[in-house]
């Protein structure tokens, strides 16, 4: 009977140690996975902040264009630069350089 109780105690100790090892392995794996996810999220956040800055700069540039006084010279410049329009009596020279 004493031998049977000793065997049960050894089996119980083994089971407890096995469960502790399993819990520790699970925690380590989960911590590594969470850290990787956290690092990915930080990179995504940095990328989005840079994208937001670029968009804000573009918005500021467009607002500045809209606030610009629309005189004849401004309209001519926009027509030439953005729309590639030229006056009928102008002669255009193109270069491959």
C-alpha positions, 0 to 999 in steps of 0.5 A: 500500500505504501508503494502504491501511495508513493507511485501516485505521489510521483505521478502527481509530481510529474504531472504538476511539473509537466503542467508548469513546463507547458504553461511556461512554454505557452507564456514564452511563445505568446510573449514572442508573438505579441512582441512581434505584433507590437513591432509590426503595429509600431512600423505601421503607425510610423508609416501612417504618420509619414503618409499623413505628413505627406498628405498634409503638405499636399493639402497645404500646397493646394490651399496655397494655390487656391488662395493665390490671386487669380490674375492674368499671369497666374492663369497663363502660368497654370495653363502652361504648366498644368494643361500644356496650353500655349498661345497660338502665335508661340513657336515651341522648341523641343529638346531630347535632353 
